[in-house]
Amino acid sequence: EDRPEGIAGLSILLLQDLAVAPLLVILPLLAGSGPSSSVELGILVTKATLGFGALLAAGSYVLRYVFEVVAATRSTETFVAAALLVAVGMGEAADFLGLSASTGAFAAGVLLAGNRYRAQIQADIKPFEGILLGIFFLTAGADLNPALVVKEWITLFTGILAFIAVKAAIIFASGPTLGLKKGEAARVALTLAGGGEFALVLFKLAQDLNVLPLDLARLLDASVIISMSLTPLLGELGDFAGDLIDGNSGEGRNAFSVETAEDLFDKIDADGSGSIEIEELREALLKLNFPFVSIAEVFEKFDANNDGIIDKDEWITGVQAGFLTEAWDSAQEEGLEERRTDFAEDALMILGYGELGQSILQLLSSSSNYQTNMGEVICFDLNPARVAAGVMSGDPV
């Protein structure tokens, strides 16, 4: 999630979800169930914009106090009931204002997401999320007609292939805008090239409104379901394509984000001079069991202007070019796993060296009850960039 591909992928998925809202509003108009004159259209637009906008503004203000009262009860059931009431209430309000209930439910999710008790709400409705999501996909799967798939397999094959190709091409072309290299853009493009579950919602609504014929709706549903089932395969294909592009371009796959690089620079710069000298870099890399004779070569790669120091811009540029990742990989080959692993019987383990884990470690470091060395406290993390940053910072990771 900290990698550029993860950030870009999440942004694209959120944009896809947000794009559903206006489509839910437009579909009833296309079905002819909306206004039949310009006056009625103006009234509907006024109700949908001013009325629904005022409802959202008032809802965000009112819900803040409602959930404070709910939180005071310390009851999980009350939290669940309040969240479901908001969803149902917004759906009814949207329906009253001439919008679809799906639009109201979507708006309810936006309101709850902006609430200070969002984490608690998400935890409490998690069981319902799994159940309802299971019912949703069960319904979608039931709509998949195997006979139709066999009969129209050529249409489905060409349609799915064309859809995946077009969507992947658009996402790949948008890679530079999202700050992605070619290899990263390829991974994101192929992984997200399949259809999304909201397409099934739109097709179902269009079918109920008689915008789509039944046979066409089922064919579109089948294409989306099949493309979604291909997502794991597309992810593997995207990973292969990204590695292939990185290998041909010489860019390499960089495990360190810009934020991690900036934080690491401040920690390696022990004297706070705003630059890293070779002695400071040597001290950091030796903690990774990095070969002593190779440290000068790493320093020369970062020191682009050959002035004997590495400033912050040179450091970030070098990290983005993969120099630090190469050093990390080399250190692993030299036996990083042989670092000390004998801990005290009452050693404290911190699972995760992210922002929260580092805050806990810092808190323990300031306490006289713990000595934050490798024997007393140990942090674990699955992200190699965080592990490398922690080790070079002298933390027990």
Residue pairs with C-beta under 8 A, 6 or more apart in sequence:
1 7
1 10
2 257
2 259
2 260
2 383
2 385
3 184
3 255
3 257
4 178
4 179
4 180
4 181
4 184
4 257
5 180
5 184
5 187
5 188
8 175
8 178
8 179
8 180
8 184
8 188
9 188
9 191
9 192
11 178
12 171
12 188
12 192
13 192
13 196
16 196
16 198
17 196
17 198
20 106
20 198
20 201
20 202
21 103
21 106
21 107
23 202
24 99
24 100
24 102
24 103
24 106
24 202
24 205
25 48
25 99
25 100
25 103
27 100
27 202
27 205
27 206
27 209
27 211
28 34
28 99
28 100
28 209
29 35
30 209
30 211
31 206
31 209
31 210
31 211
33 209
34 40
34 41
34 44
34 98
35 41
35 43
35 44
44 98
47 97
47 98
48 97
48 98
48 99
51 97
52 93
52 94
52 97
52 99
52 107
55 90
55 93
55 97
56 107
56 110
56 111
59 86
59 90
59 111
60 111
60 114
63 86
63 111
63 112
63 115
64 115
64 116
66 82
67 79
67 82
67 115
67 116
67 117
67 121
70 78
70 79
70 82
70 117
71 79
71 117
71 120
76 124
79 117
79 120
79 121
79 124
80 124
80 125
80 128
83 112
83 121
83 124
83 125
84 125
84 128
86 108
86 111
86 112
87 105
87 108
87 109
89 108
90 104
90 105
90 107
90 108
90 111
91 101
91 102
91 104
91 105
91 108
92 101
92 104
93 104
94 100
94 101
94 103
94 104
94 105
94 107
95 101
95 104
100 205
102 201
102 205
112 118
112 121
115 121
136 197
136 200
137 197
140 197
140 200
140 221
140 225
141 225
143 218
143 221
144 221
144 222
144 225
145 218
145 222
148 215
148 218
148 219
148 222
149 156
149 222
149 226
152 219
152 222
155 219
156 219
156 222
156 223
156 226
159 223
160 223
160 226
160 227
160 230
163 195
163 223
163 227
164 193
164 194
164 227
164 230
164 234
165 193
167 189
167 192
167 193
168 189
168 190
168 193
169 189
171 185
171 188
171 189
171 192
171 193
172 185
172 186
172 188
172 189
174 185
175 181
175 182
175 184
175 185
175 186
175 188
175 189
176 185
178 185
178 188
180 188
181 246
181 249
181 251
182 245
182 246
182 249
182 251
183 241
183 242
183 243
183 244
183 245
183 246
183 249
183 251
183 253
184 242
186 238
186 241
186 242
186 245
187 238
187 239
187 241
187 242
188 238
189 238
190 234
190 235
190 237
190 238
190 241
191 231
191 234
191 235
191 238
193 227
193 234
194 227
194 228
194 230
194 231
194 234
195 223
195 224
195 225
195 227
195 228
196 224
196 228
197 228
199 220
199 224
200 221
200 224
200 225
203 212
203 217
203 220
203 221
203 224
204 217
206 212
206 217
207 214
207 217
212 220
242 253
243 253
246 252
246 253
251 321
251 322
252 321
252 322
252 325
252 326
253 322
253 325
254 319
254 320
254 321
254 322
254 325
255 325
255 328
255 383
255 384
255 385
255 388
256 264
256 319
256 324
256 325
256 385
256 388
256 389
257 385
258 316
258 319
258 320
260 385
260 386
260 389
261 315
261 316
261 319
261 320
261 324
262 312
262 316
263 389
264 324
264 389
264 392
264 393
265 276
265 312
265 315
265 316
267 284
267 389
267 392
267 393
267 394
268 276
268 280
268 281
268 284
268 392
268 393
269 275
269 276
269 280
270 280
270 283
271 280
274 311
274 312
275 309
275 310
275 311
275 312
276 302
276 309
276 310
276 315
277 308
277 309
277 310
278 295
278 296
278 299
278 308
281 295
281 298
281 299
281 302
281 310
282 292
282 295
284 392
284 393
285 295
285 298
285 327
285 331
285 392
286 292
286 295
287 391
287 392
287 394
288 327
288 328
288 331
288 336
288 388
288 391
288 392
289 331
289 334
289 335
289 336
289 338
289 339
290 298
290 327
290 330
290 331
290 334
291 330
291 334
294 330
298 323
298 326
298 327
299 310
300 306
301 318
301 321
301 323
302 310
302 314
302 315
302 318
302 323
303 309
303 310
303 314
304 314
304 317
304 318
305 314
310 318
318 324
319 325
324 388
328 384
328 385
328 388
331 388
336 391
339 374
339 391
340 374
340 375
342 375
343 374
343 375
343 376
343 378
344 375
344 376
347 375
347 376
347 377
347 378
348 364
348 370
348 376
348 377
348 378
349 377
349 378
349 379
349 380
350 357
350 360
350 361
350 377
350 378
350 379
350 380
351 357
351 379
351 380
352 379
352 380
352 381
353 361
353 379
353 380
353 381
353 383
353 386
353 387
353 389
353 390
353 395
353 397
354 381
354 386
357 379
357 381
358 395
361 372
361 377
361 379
361 395
361 396
364 370
364 372
364 377
365 372
370 376
370 377
371 377
372 395
372 396
373 396
374 396
376 396
377 396
378 396
378 397
379 390
379 395
379 396
379 397
380 397
381 387
381 390
381 397
386 397
387 397
390 396
390 397
391 397
